[in-house]
Amino acid sequence: MKTATIPAIRVLPALREQVESSLREGETLSEFVEQSVRIALQRRRDQSEFVARGMTSLNAARQTEDYVDSVVVIDDLQRKLNAAKATLAKRRK
């Protein structure tokens, strides 16, 4: 299979120095850039899949009307937080 190149990018000398100083023993700048691109691509795939799952869940909840209103959830979380803070304050005394 024939390989392709990723376009060169211009960066400030300080950024290049930071990247070069973070390279592992035997690692090249090209390897670092390739790995960084692969990681960014995977992160974007993961984010897209996460959003898609969330939208599917939201649509299912709307159709079945089987969900808890956000105000109720936030109030419940706030009560739990307040209780935890009170417990922590008692321990400190």
N, C-alpha and C positions, 0 to 999 in steps of 0.2 A: 504494500500500500504506500502510495506517495504521501509524504508529509506536507503540511502547510505551515505558514508562519502566522503569528499574531502580530498585528501592527506594533511598531515601536511607539513608545509614549515618552513624552518629555516630562521630566520631573525635576524638582529643585535638587541641587547637589546634596543638600542636607538629607533629603529623603533617600537618595541613592546610598549615601554613606550609612544611614540607619539600616537599610535593607542588607547591604553588604556585611555590616558588622553583626547581623543576626544570622547569617548563613551558618549552617552546621558544617562540620569538617567534611570536606570533599564535595559539598553541595555547590552547584553553580547558580548564578543569578537566573539563568534560563530555567533551571529546574524549579527554583523557588517561584518564579512567575507562573510557570505552568501549573504547579501545585495550587497556587493561590487562585488561579482561574478555575480549576476543578472544584475547589472548595466553595467558591462563590456560586458556581453553577448548581452544585448540590444544595446549597442553602436556599437558592431561589426555587428549585424544584420542591424542596421540603415546605417552603412557605406557601407555594401555590397549592400543594396538596392539602396543607393545613387549612387554608382558606376554603378550598373546595369541600372538605369534610365539614367545616363549620357551616357553610351555606346549606349543605345537604341536611344537616341536623336542624338548622333553623327552619328550613322549609317543612321538614317532617313535623317539628313542634307546632308550627303554625297550622298545618293541616289537621293534626290531631288535637290541637289546643291543649297539649300536654307539656306545659312549661311553667316556670315560675317567673313572675315579673321581676325585672331588674331592681326595682325599688325594694321589693321584699328581700331579695338576696343581699343587697347592700346593707339594709337595716340589720339583717341577721349577722352579717360579718362585722358590722360596727358594734353590736352587742357583744360578740365574742371577743373583739379587740378590747373593748372596755373592761370586760371581765378579766382578761389576761393582764391588763395593766393594773387593775385593782389587786389581783393576786400578787403580782410582782412588787407593788408598793407595800403590801403587807409583809412580804418576805424581807424587804430592805429595812423595816423598822426594828 
